[in-house]
Amino acid sequence: MPIVLSDASFSYPDGSLAVDSVTLRINDGERIAIVGQNGAGKTTTVKMMNGLLKPSSGSVTVDGLATTDQTTATTARTVGYVFQNPDDQIFGSDVQGELEYMPKYLKWDAEVTEQRVGRAAKMTGIRRFLKVNPNDLPFAIKKFVAIGAILVGDCKYVILDEPTAGLDDRGLKLLNRMMDQLEAEGVAVIAITHDMRFVVDSFTRVVAMANRKIIADGSCEEVFGNDDVLSRAKLKRPEVPQLARELGLSTTALHLNAVVALIR
Ligand SMILES: Nc1ncnc2c1ncn2[C@@H]1O[C@H](COP(=O)(O)OP(=O)(O)OP(=O)(O)O)[C@@H](O)[C@H]1O
C-alpha cells in the first residue's frame, strides 16, 4: 500500500501557501529524492506525508488511511521523519535513552525493545556510543542517533531531511549501507536533499519541486537530462553528467564508469 498525495495543498496559519496542489504516489520499498531550491515546498510536502501537517485541501493517505482521520502519532508510526537538524529531534540524556524513548512510550516488552534498539544501533553505526550523551557527540554521529531513534520503530516509510549534510565519506558509506538494508526490508526511503551527487549515486526516482509545485518526477536520467527542469528548480547538474555533456559524449550518462566506457 502506498503513500498518496492527491492535489494536496498546504497553507501555514499566516496564510502563506507553501505547497500547491501536489499529486504524488510513493510505493513500498521505493527510494525517492525530493529536490528543489530553498522554499520550494519540500519540507512542507514531507511533513504532510507523516501527519505533522495535514493538508489544507486535497488529501494525503498512508496505506489507504487519510492523515486527517488519524492522529499525527499514529501516522508517524508508519511514516518516520528524521529532522534535518538532529538538535530539533534529540532530547535524551544518553543515546540508549534516546533510542528507547519510543519503545517506552509504546510500552513494548523488554525483549522486543532490546532487539529493535540493537538493530537500529547497528544499522546506524552507533552501538559504541549508547552510554554517551548525544550532546557530546560530533554532528555526523548525532545525525545517525536521530536516524536510529526513528528506525527503532517499525516504519514502512522513512523520510530523511538533508541526510548527507555534515557527513564525511565514511558517514556517506554508512548512510548508503543503511539505505540498502532498508530497501532489502521493503522500507521506502524518501530523502530531501540538495546534494545532487548523492541523488545520482543513491536514488532511482527524483521528484523536483519549484514554487510550491512538483515540476518533474522521473528517473535521474530524465530529470538531470532536462535543462528546463534544472533551470526552473535551480538545480545544478552533477559534475560527471555535466562533463559527459561538455565533452559531447552523452546527455544521459550519470556515472564515471559509463563516461570512461564512452571515452574508451
Ligand atoms: N512555519 C511557517 N510559517 C509560514 N510560512 C512557512 C513556514 N514554514 C515554511 N514556510 C514557507 O513555506 C514555503 C515552503 O517552505 P518549505 O520549508 O516547505 O520549503 P523547502 O523546499 O523545504 O525549503 P528548504 O530547502 O529551505 O527546507 C516557503 O515559502 C516558506 O517560507
The ligand as an SDF file (V2000), in Angstrom:
LIG
                    3D

 31 33  0  0  0  0  0  0  0  0999 V2000
    6.0410   27.9140    9.7280 N   0  0  0  0  0  0  0  0  0  0  0  0
    5.8630   28.5900    8.5840 C   0  0  0  0  0  0  0  0  0  0  0  0
    5.0610   29.6670    8.5320 N   0  0  0  0  0  0  0  0  0  0  0  0
    4.8770   30.3500    7.3800 C   0  0  0  0  0  0  0  0  0  0  0  0
    5.4660   30.0420    6.2030 N   0  0  0  0  0  0  0  0  0  0  0  0
    6.2870   28.9730    6.1920 C   0  0  0  0  0  0  0  0  0  0  0  0
    6.5400   28.1930    7.3750 C   0  0  0  0  0  0  0  0  0  0  0  0
    7.4210   27.2030    7.0600 N   0  0  0  0  0  0  0  0  0  0  0  0
    7.6770   27.3590    5.7410 C   0  0  0  0  0  0  0  0  0  0  0  0
    7.0170   28.4010    5.2260 N   0  0  0  0  0  0  0  0  0  0  0  0
    7.0450   28.8800    3.8350 C   0  0  0  0  0  0  0  0  0  0  0  0
    6.5450   27.8460    3.0070 O   0  0  0  0  0  0  0  0  0  0  0  0
    7.2670   27.7740    1.7800 C   0  0  0  0  0  0  0  0  0  0  0  0
    7.7970   26.3670    1.5780 C   0  0  0  0  0  0  0  0  0  0  0  0
    8.7240   26.0610    2.6360 O   0  0  0  0  0  0  0  0  0  0  0  0
    9.3960   24.6460    2.8210 P   0  0  0  0  0  0  0  0  0  0  0  0
   10.1760   24.6960    4.0900 O   0  0  0  0  0  0  0  0  0  0  0  0
    8.3820   23.6020    2.6630 O   0  0  0  0  0  0  0  0  0  0  0  0
   10.3760   24.6150    1.5740 O   0  0  0  0  0  0  0  0  0  0  0  0
   11.6620   23.7030    1.3170 P   0  0  0  0  0  0  0  0  0  0  0  0
   11.6450   23.4090   -0.1270 O   0  0  0  0  0  0  0  0  0  0  0  0
   11.6580   22.5640    2.2440 O   0  0  0  0  0  0  0  0  0  0  0  0
   12.8520   24.6690    1.6670 O   0  0  0  0  0  0  0  0  0  0  0  0
   14.2800   24.3130    2.3580 P   0  0  0  0  0  0  0  0  0  0  0  0
   15.0830   23.6220    1.3060 O   0  0  0  0  0  0  0  0  0  0  0  0
   14.8030   25.6680    2.7030 O   0  0  0  0  0  0  0  0  0  0  0  0
   13.9930   23.4900    3.5680 O   0  0  0  0  0  0  0  0  0  0  0  0
    8.3590   28.8280    1.8680 C   0  0  0  0  0  0  0  0  0  0  0  0
    7.9040   29.9790    1.1840 O   0  0  0  0  0  0  0  0  0  0  0  0
    8.4790   29.0970    3.3460 C   0  0  0  0  0  0  0  0  0  0  0  0
    8.8930   30.4190    3.5920 O   0  0  0  0  0  0  0  0  0  0  0  0
  1  2  1  0
  2  3  1  0
  2  7  2  0
  3  4  2  0
  4  5  1  0
  5  6  2  0
  6  7  1  0
  6 10  1  0
  7  8  1  0
  8  9  2  0
  9 10  1  0
 10 11  1  0
 11 12  1  0
 11 30  1  0
 12 13  1  0
 13 14  1  0
 13 28  1  0
 14 15  1  0
 15 16  1  0
 16 17  2  0
 16 18  1  0
 16 19  1  0
 19 20  1  0
 20 21  2  0
 20 22  1  0
 20 23  1  0
 23 24  1  0
 24 25  2  0
 24 26  1  0
 24 27  1  0
 28 29  1  0
 28 30  1  0
 30 31  1  0
M  END
$$$$
